[in-house]
Amino acid sequence: MRPLAGGGAKPGEHSHAHAHAHAHPHAPGHAGDASAAAAPEGVSVTACWIRALPNRLPSAAYFRIDNRGARNAVLVGAQSAHFGKVMLHANQTVDGMATMVHADQVVVPPGERFEFAPGGHHVMLEQPASELRVGDVVPLTFWFEGGRALTESCEIRPAASLK
């Protein structure tokens, strides 16, 4: 696996306007630098992967959140320097039609696991800085309520992947 160099703003260069323009989370004290943010206690993000799509088409990230902490883990957003726009999405069926909707947050109660998987919740990744290639690795930062963050390496997998 090869780490993929990111594009876009560097950590610490995010302004309030930049956060809104690129749908970054509105976390208290968030300055775009996850290394300065504490991770939520007892929470882990694992098994992260991104579907490789051709021609810089929008893609999605899938992963698992485990909450072994004593409080709800509330995911409020995600970001990656490799994508211009990153949003939490859910799929829902209305009148027999599946549709994607924006999710403001995802709550994972203590002792629970939440799976982001094809056909369900996912992180929508738009405006990639470069073509995604199978085997590349892209860091994705997950922002939780209270300005806490976790960064996970996400492997790029073939478009037909379901896991």
Residue, then its C-alpha position, 0 to 999 in steps of 0.5 A: m500500500r502506498p500513502l497518497a499525498g493530500g491536496g487542498a489546505k494544510p492543517g491549521e489553514h482552515s478558516h470558518a468560511h473554509a469549513h462551511a464551504h467544504a462541509h467540514p464539521h463545526a467542532p469547537g476549537h477545530a482549526g483543521d489540525a487533528s493532531a492537536a485534538a484529543a481522541p474520544e475516550g474508548v472510541s475507535v475507528t477501524a476497517c476503513w476503506i474507500r471505493a476507487l471510482p474512475n475519472r475523479l468521480p465522487s466516492a465513499a468511505y466505509f468503516r466501523i466505529d466501536n464505542r467502549g467508552a462510558r458516553n455516547a460517541v457522536l460523529v459530527g463530520a470527517q475531513s481529508a486533505h485529499f478531497g475538496k468536500v467530505m460529508l456524512h451521508a445515510n441512505q434511506t428509502v422513501d416511497g420505494m426509492a432509495t436516496m442519499v441524505h445528509a446526516d448531521q451526526v451519527v450517535v454510537p451508544p456506549g458498548e455499541r458498534f456502528e458500521f458504515a457500509p455500502g447501501g447504508h451510512h457512509v462518508m461521501l468524498e467529492q472533488p478528489a485531488s487526484e485519481l484514486r488507485v487501488g492499493d493507495v492509502v488515504p488518511l481520513t479524520f473523523w470529528f466527534e462532538g467536543g472537537r475530538a478527532l481520530t485519524e484512520s488510514c483508508e485503503i483504496r479498494p476496487a469499485a466492485s468491493l462490498k467489504 
